[in-house]
Amino acid sequence: MQEKPLKTQHHLLYQKLKSKISYFQPVVKNDWIIKFSVLKETDILLIVVSRHTGQTIIRYFSDEQDAVDFINVMISKSAFDYQV
């Protein structure tokens, strides 16, 4: 049996994931750019970027309330001065 080329396997995996992901336009709040994606209605990927420094924070959550709490903490902090 002949194996599919690696490029084809990656493309099929990409297509499978793409069909299960919902993503939304970024929002800007208190100079933070917040982008989030949802996989299978339960897994949340947050990307938070400071408009001033370009600092990027990426977090994965399996609970929606945890993601909301994290967003609330981030937007309460200064996007200019925040350091991880």
LUMPA-952798 format. One record per residue: x, y, z of N, C-alpha, C in turn; residue number from 1. Coordinates in nm, 3 decimals, padded with zeros to 5 digits. Atoms other than C-alpha are relative to their C-alpha. Layout:
BEGIN
<atom n_xx="X" n_yy="Y" n_zz="Z" ca_xx="X" ca_yy="Y" ca_zz="Z" c_xx="X" c_yy="Y" c_zz="Z" i="NUM"/>
...
***
This chain:
BEGIN
<atom n_xx="00.084" n_yy="-00.117" n_zz="00.000" ca_xx="00.000" ca_yy="00.000" ca_zz="00.000" c_xx="00.089" c_yy="00.124" c_zz="00.000" i="1"/>
<atom n_xx="-00.081" n_yy="-00.120" n_zz="00.013" ca_xx="00.139" ca_yy="00.337" ca_zz="-00.100" c_xx="-00.048" c_yy="00.108" c_zz="00.097" i="2"/>
<atom n_xx="00.034" n_yy="-00.107" n_zz="-00.093" ca_xx="00.154" ca_yy="00.613" ca_zz="00.163" c_xx="-00.024" c_yy="00.129" c_zz="-00.076" i="3"/>
<atom n_xx="00.024" n_yy="-00.131" n_zz="00.058" ca_xx="00.018" ca_yy="00.956" ca_zz="00.086" c_xx="00.121" c_yy="00.088" c_zz="00.030" i="4"/>
<atom n_xx="-00.110" n_yy="-00.091" n_zz="-00.027" ca_xx="00.284" ca_yy="01.224" ca_zz="00.053" c_xx="-00.027" c_yy="00.082" c_zz="00.126" i="5"/>
<atom n_xx="00.012" n_yy="-00.074" n_zz="-00.125" ca_xx="00.351" ca_yy="01.417" ca_zz="00.375" c_xx="-00.078" c_yy="00.130" c_zz="-00.021" i="6"/>
<atom n_xx="00.070" n_yy="-00.125" n_zz="00.029" ca_xx="00.227" ca_yy="01.740" ca_zz="00.215" c_xx="-00.151" c_yy="-00.024" c_zz="-00.008" i="7"/>
<atom n_xx="00.142" n_yy="00.033" n_zz="00.010" ca_xx="-00.108" ca_yy="01.575" ca_zz="00.136" c_xx="-00.057" c_yy="-00.031" c_zz="00.137" i="8"/>
<atom n_xx="00.047" n_yy="00.032" n_zz="-00.135" ca_xx="-00.138" ca_yy="01.440" ca_zz="00.492" c_xx="-00.018" c_yy="00.127" c_zz="00.082" i="9"/>
<atom n_xx="00.011" n_yy="-00.126" n_zz="-00.072" ca_xx="-00.073" ca_yy="01.785" ca_zz="00.636" c_xx="-00.120" c_yy="00.080" c_zz="-00.050" i="10"/>
<atom n_xx="00.112" n_yy="-00.074" n_zz="00.058" ca_xx="-00.326" ca_yy="01.939" ca_zz="00.399" c_xx="-00.133" c_yy="-00.059" c_zz="00.049" i="11"/>
<atom n_xx="00.123" n_yy="00.064" n_zz="-00.048" ca_xx="-00.592" ca_yy="01.685" ca_zz="00.502" c_xx="-00.025" c_yy="00.032" c_zz="00.147" i="12"/>
<atom n_xx="00.013" n_yy="-00.034" n_zz="-00.141" ca_xx="-00.524" ca_yy="01.749" ca_zz="00.871" c_xx="-00.043" c_yy="00.146" c_zz="00.014" i="13"/>
<atom n_xx="00.036" n_yy="-00.142" n_zz="-00.002" ca_xx="-00.543" ca_yy="02.124" ca_zz="00.808" c_xx="-00.147" c_yy="00.019" c_zz="-00.034" i="14"/>
<atom n_xx="00.141" n_yy="-00.011" n_zz="00.041" ca_xx="-00.877" ca_yy="02.087" ca_zz="00.629" c_xx="-00.094" c_yy="-00.051" c_zz="00.109" i="15"/>
<atom n_xx="00.082" n_yy="00.056" n_zz="-00.107" ca_xx="-01.015" ca_yy="01.872" ca_zz="00.911" c_xx="-00.010" c_yy="00.099" c_zz="00.117" i="16"/>
<atom n_xx="00.001" n_yy="-00.097" n_zz="-00.108" ca_xx="-00.912" ca_yy="02.124" ca_zz="01.177" c_xx="-00.075" c_yy="00.128" c_zz="-00.038" i="17"/>
<atom n_xx="00.063" n_yy="-00.122" n_zz="00.048" ca_xx="-01.031" ca_yy="02.418" ca_zz="00.969" c_xx="-00.152" c_yy="-00.011" c_zz="00.008" i="18"/>
<atom n_xx="00.145" n_yy="00.017" n_zz="-00.002" ca_xx="-01.381" ca_yy="02.272" ca_zz="00.953" c_xx="-00.056" c_yy="-00.001" c_zz="00.143" i="19"/>
<atom n_xx="00.045" n_yy="00.006" n_zz="-00.139" ca_xx="-01.396" ca_yy="02.246" ca_zz="01.335" c_xx="00.031" c_yy="00.127" c_zz="00.080" i="20"/>
<atom n_xx="-00.040" n_yy="-00.121" n_zz="-00.070" ca_xx="-01.261" ca_yy="02.591" ca_zz="01.423" c_xx="-00.090" c_yy="00.116" c_zz="-00.037" i="21"/>
<atom n_xx="00.069" n_yy="-00.128" n_zz="00.021" ca_xx="-01.465" ca_yy="02.906" ca_zz="01.468" c_xx="00.094" c_yy="00.109" c_zz="00.048" i="22"/>
<atom n_xx="-00.087" n_yy="-00.109" n_zz="-00.040" ca_xx="-01.268" ca_yy="03.226" ca_zz="01.477" c_xx="-00.072" c_yy="00.131" c_zz="-00.023" i="23"/>
<atom n_xx="00.072" n_yy="-00.126" n_zz="-00.002" ca_xx="-01.371" ca_yy="03.584" ca_zz="01.531" c_xx="00.095" c_yy="00.115" c_zz="-00.026" i="24"/>
<atom n_xx="-00.082" n_yy="-00.119" n_zz="00.025" ca_xx="-01.248" ca_yy="03.928" ca_zz="01.434" c_xx="00.059" c_yy="00.050" c_zz="00.131" i="25"/>
<atom n_xx="-00.061" n_yy="-00.052" n_zz="-00.123" ca_xx="-01.007" ca_yy="04.081" ca_zz="01.684" c_xx="-00.079" c_yy="00.122" c_zz="00.051" i="26"/>
<atom n_xx="00.059" n_yy="-00.119" n_zz="-00.062" ca_xx="-01.140" ca_yy="04.340" ca_zz="01.927" c_xx="00.111" c_yy="00.075" c_zz="00.073" i="27"/>
<atom n_xx="-00.097" n_yy="-00.082" n_zz="-00.072" ca_xx="-00.949" ca_yy="04.627" ca_zz="02.084" c_xx="-00.069" c_yy="00.055" c_zz="00.124" i="28"/>
<atom n_xx="00.054" n_yy="-00.046" n_zz="-00.128" ca_xx="-01.011" ca_yy="04.703" ca_zz="02.450" c_xx="00.117" c_yy="00.047" c_zz="00.086" i="29"/>
<atom n_xx="-00.107" n_yy="-00.058" n_zz="-00.083" ca_xx="-00.790" ca_yy="04.933" ca_zz="02.662" c_xx="00.138" c_yy="-00.022" c_zz="-00.061" i="30"/>
<atom n_xx="-00.125" n_yy="00.014" n_zz="00.076" ca_xx="-00.516" ca_yy="04.914" ca_zz="02.395" c_xx="00.054" c_yy="-00.142" c_zz="-00.007" i="31"/>
<atom n_xx="-00.033" n_yy="00.141" n_zz="00.023" ca_xx="-00.511" ca_yy="04.533" ca_zz="02.400" c_xx="-00.078" c_yy="-00.046" c_zz="-00.122" i="32"/>
<atom n_xx="00.068" n_yy="00.064" n_zz="00.113" ca_xx="-00.591" ca_yy="04.352" ca_zz="02.076" c_xx="-00.026" c_yy="-00.144" c_zz="00.043" i="33"/>
<atom n_xx="00.038" n_yy="00.133" n_zz="-00.048" ca_xx="-00.781" ca_yy="04.035" ca_zz="02.166" c_xx="-00.061" c_yy="-00.078" c_zz="-00.114" i="34"/>
<atom n_xx="00.048" n_yy="00.088" n_zz="00.107" ca_xx="-00.833" ca_yy="03.754" ca_zz="01.916" c_xx="-00.027" c_yy="-00.136" c_zz="00.063" i="35"/>
<atom n_xx="00.024" n_yy="00.132" n_zz="-00.054" ca_xx="-01.000" ca_yy="03.429" ca_zz="02.003" c_xx="-00.061" c_yy="-00.093" c_zz="-00.102" i="36"/>
<atom n_xx="00.050" n_yy="00.107" n_zz="00.087" ca_xx="-01.082" ca_yy="03.102" ca_zz="01.834" c_xx="-00.055" c_yy="-00.110" c_zz="00.090" i="37"/>
<atom n_xx="00.063" n_yy="00.109" n_zz="-00.074" ca_xx="-01.298" ca_yy="02.812" ca_zz="01.945" c_xx="00.008" c_yy="-00.127" c_zz="-00.084" i="38"/>
<atom n_xx="-00.009" n_yy="00.129" n_zz="00.066" ca_xx="-01.232" ca_yy="02.449" ca_zz="01.857" c_xx="-00.096" c_yy="-00.097" c_zz="00.068" i="39"/>
<atom n_xx="00.095" n_yy="00.099" n_zz="-00.052" ca_xx="-01.511" ca_yy="02.194" ca_zz="01.902" c_xx="-00.087" c_yy="00.053" c_zz="00.113" i="40"/>
<atom n_xx="00.090" n_yy="-00.064" n_zz="-00.096" ca_xx="-01.720" ca_yy="02.439" ca_zz="02.109" c_xx="00.048" c_yy="-00.001" c_zz="00.144" i="41"/>
<atom n_xx="-00.046" n_yy="00.004" n_zz="-00.139" ca_xx="-01.510" ca_yy="02.379" ca_zz="02.422" c_xx="00.141" c_yy="00.052" c_zz="00.018" i="42"/>
<atom n_xx="-00.140" n_yy="-00.039" n_zz="-00.012" ca_xx="-01.145" ca_yy="02.461" ca_zz="02.354" c_xx="00.018" c_yy="00.141" c_zz="-00.055" i="43"/>
<atom n_xx="-00.012" n_yy="-00.140" n_zz="00.036" ca_xx="-01.060" ca_yy="02.831" ca_zz="02.345" c_xx="00.147" c_yy="00.040" c_zz="-00.006" i="44"/>
<atom n_xx="-00.134" n_yy="-00.053" n_zz="00.016" ca_xx="-00.741" ca_yy="02.988" ca_zz="02.214" c_xx="-00.010" c_yy="00.152" c_zz="-00.002" i="45"/>
<atom n_xx="-00.002" n_yy="-00.146" n_zz="-00.008" ca_xx="-00.679" ca_yy="03.350" ca_zz="02.313" c_xx="00.138" c_yy="00.050" c_zz="-00.040" i="46"/>
<atom n_xx="-00.123" n_yy="-00.070" n_zz="00.034" ca_xx="-00.417" ca_yy="03.574" ca_zz="02.159" c_xx="-00.023" c_yy="00.146" c_zz="00.036" i="47"/>
<atom n_xx="00.013" n_yy="-00.137" n_zz="-00.049" ca_xx="-00.371" ca_yy="03.907" ca_zz="02.335" c_xx="00.129" c_yy="00.074" c_zz="-00.033" i="48"/>
<atom n_xx="-00.117" n_yy="-00.075" n_zz="00.044" ca_xx="-00.137" ca_yy="04.172" ca_zz="02.190" c_xx="-00.011" c_yy="00.144" c_zz="00.047" i="49"/>
<atom n_xx="-00.005" n_yy="-00.141" n_zz="-00.039" ca_xx="-00.036" ca_yy="04.510" ca_zz="02.333" c_xx="00.019" c_yy="00.085" c_zz="-00.125" i="50"/>
<atom n_xx="-00.014" n_yy="-00.091" n_zz="00.115" ca_xx="-00.088" ca_yy="04.787" ca_zz="02.076" c_xx="00.126" c_yy="00.085" c_zz="00.012" i="51"/>
<atom n_xx="-00.116" n_yy="-00.087" n_zz="-00.022" ca_xx="00.203" ca_yy="04.978" ca_zz="02.231" c_xx="00.133" c_yy="-00.073" c_zz="-00.015" i="52"/>
<atom n_xx="-00.129" n_yy="00.069" n_zz="-00.004" ca_xx="00.474" ca_yy="04.719" ca_zz="02.279" c_xx="00.009" c_yy="-00.119" c_zz="-00.094" i="53"/>
<atom n_xx="00.000" n_yy="00.119" n_zz="00.086" ca_xx="00.368" ca_yy="04.432" ca_zz="02.052" c_xx="00.013" c_yy="-00.129" c_zz="00.078" i="54"/>
<atom n_xx="-00.009" n_yy="00.121" n_zz="-00.082" ca_xx="00.398" ca_yy="04.194" ca_zz="02.345" c_xx="-00.122" c_yy="-00.088" c_zz="-00.027" i="55"/>
<atom n_xx="00.106" n_yy="00.095" n_zz="00.033" ca_xx="00.194" ca_yy="03.883" ca_zz="02.263" c_xx="-00.011" c_yy="-00.105" c_zz="00.107" i="56"/>
<atom n_xx="00.027" n_yy="00.101" n_zz="-00.101" ca_xx="00.034" ca_yy="03.653" ca_zz="02.516" c_xx="-00.099" c_yy="-00.099" c_zz="-00.062" i="57"/>
<atom n_xx="00.086" n_yy="00.104" n_zz="00.057" ca_xx="-00.114" ca_yy="03.324" ca_zz="02.397" c_xx="-00.038" c_yy="-00.096" c_zz="00.112" i="58"/>
<atom n_xx="00.049" n_yy="00.089" n_zz="-00.105" ca_xx="-00.331" ca_yy="03.115" ca_zz="02.627" c_xx="-00.107" c_yy="-00.092" c_zz="-00.058" i="59"/>
<atom n_xx="00.099" n_yy="00.100" n_zz="00.038" ca_xx="-00.539" ca_yy="02.801" ca_zz="02.582" c_xx="-00.087" c_yy="-00.029" c_zz="00.122" i="60"/>
<atom n_xx="00.093" n_yy="00.029" n_zz="-00.109" ca_xx="-00.848" ca_yy="02.734" ca_zz="02.794" c_xx="-00.098" c_yy="-00.109" c_zz="-00.044" i="61"/>
<atom n_xx="00.102" n_yy="00.101" n_zz="00.027" ca_xx="-01.081" ca_yy="02.438" ca_zz="02.816" c_xx="-00.132" c_yy="00.038" c_zz="00.068" i="62"/>
<atom n_xx="00.120" n_yy="-00.047" n_zz="-00.068" ca_xx="-01.330" ca_yy="02.635" ca_zz="03.025" c_xx="-00.026" c_yy="00.146" c_zz="-00.039" i="63"/>
<atom n_xx="00.033" n_yy="-00.133" n_zz="00.048" ca_xx="-01.509" ca_yy="02.942" ca_zz="02.891" c_xx="00.011" c_yy="00.106" c_zz="00.110" i="64"/>
<atom n_xx="-00.006" n_yy="-00.098" n_zz="-00.110" ca_xx="-01.534" ca_yy="03.113" ca_zz="03.231" c_xx="00.144" c_yy="00.037" c_zz="00.032" i="65"/>
<atom n_xx="-00.141" n_yy="-00.031" n_zz="-00.023" ca_xx="-01.156" ca_yy="03.085" ca_zz="03.278" c_xx="00.051" c_yy="00.098" c_zz="-00.106" i="66"/>
<atom n_xx="-00.042" n_yy="-00.090" n_zz="00.109" ca_xx="-01.105" ca_yy="03.254" ca_zz="02.940" c_xx="-00.055" c_yy="00.140" c_zz="00.024" i="67"/>
<atom n_xx="00.061" n_yy="-00.131" n_zz="-00.028" ca_xx="-01.345" ca_yy="03.536" ca_zz="03.032" c_xx="00.073" c_yy="00.068" c_zz="00.116" i="68"/>
<atom n_xx="-00.073" n_yy="-00.056" n_zz="-00.115" ca_xx="-01.170" ca_yy="03.584" ca_zz="03.367" c_xx="00.138" c_yy="00.052" c_zz="-00.043" i="69"/>
<atom n_xx="-00.132" n_yy="-00.043" n_zz="00.047" ca_xx="-00.832" ca_yy="03.604" ca_zz="03.191" c_xx="-00.010" c_yy="00.129" c_zz="-00.081" i="70"/>
<atom n_xx="00.019" n_yy="-00.123" n_zz="00.079" ca_xx="-00.961" ca_yy="03.864" ca_zz="02.943" c_xx="-00.025" c_yy="00.118" c_zz="00.092" i="71"/>
<atom n_xx="00.030" n_yy="-00.109" n_zz="-00.093" ca_xx="-01.100" ca_yy="04.073" ca_zz="03.229" c_xx="00.125" c_yy="00.046" c_zz="00.076" i="72"/>
<atom n_xx="-00.125" n_yy="-00.036" n_zz="-00.068" ca_xx="-00.766" ca_yy="04.060" ca_zz="03.413" c_xx="00.091" c_yy="00.078" c_zz="-00.095" i="73"/>
<atom n_xx="-00.090" n_yy="-00.065" n_zz="00.096" ca_xx="-00.573" ca_yy="04.157" ca_zz="03.099" c_xx="-00.046" c_yy="00.142" c_zz="-00.032" i="74"/>
<atom n_xx="00.045" n_yy="-00.134" n_zz="00.039" ca_xx="-00.792" ca_yy="04.454" ca_zz="03.004" c_xx="00.001" c_yy="00.097" c_zz="00.119" i="75"/>
<atom n_xx="-00.012" n_yy="-00.089" n_zz="-00.116" ca_xx="-00.764" ca_yy="04.588" ca_zz="03.360" c_xx="00.144" c_yy="00.048" c_zz="00.019" i="76"/>
<atom n_xx="-00.142" n_yy="-00.037" n_zz="-00.011" ca_xx="-00.385" ca_yy="04.616" ca_zz="03.316" c_xx="00.038" c_yy="00.095" c_zz="-00.115" i="77"/>
<atom n_xx="-00.048" n_yy="-00.093" n_zz="00.102" ca_xx="-00.197" ca_yy="04.882" ca_zz="03.122" c_xx="00.070" c_yy="-00.078" c_zz="-00.113" i="78"/>
<atom n_xx="-00.062" n_yy="00.067" n_zz="00.115" ca_xx="-00.109" ca_yy="04.759" ca_zz="02.773" c_xx="00.139" c_yy="00.057" c_zz="-00.030" i="79"/>
<atom n_xx="-00.130" n_yy="-00.062" n_zz="00.023" ca_xx="00.189" ca_yy="04.994" ca_zz="02.774" c_xx="00.106" c_yy="-00.049" c_zz="00.098" i="80"/>
<atom n_xx="-00.096" n_yy="00.034" n_zz="-00.106" ca_xx="00.351" ca_yy="04.888" ca_zz="03.102" c_xx="00.005" c_yy="-00.148" c_zz="00.035" i="81"/>
<atom n_xx="00.011" n_yy="00.139" n_zz="-00.044" ca_xx="00.253" ca_yy="04.523" ca_zz="03.132" c_xx="00.123" c_yy="-00.082" c_zz="-00.040" i="82"/>
<atom n_xx="-00.112" n_yy="00.091" n_zz="00.024" ca_xx="00.541" ca_yy="04.275" ca_zz="03.164" c_xx="-00.033" c_yy="-00.135" c_zz="00.058" i="83"/>
<atom n_xx="00.023" n_yy="00.136" n_zz="-00.050" ca_xx="00.511" ca_yy="03.898" ca_zz="03.199" c_xx="00.119" c_yy="-00.044" c_zz="00.081" i="84"/>
***
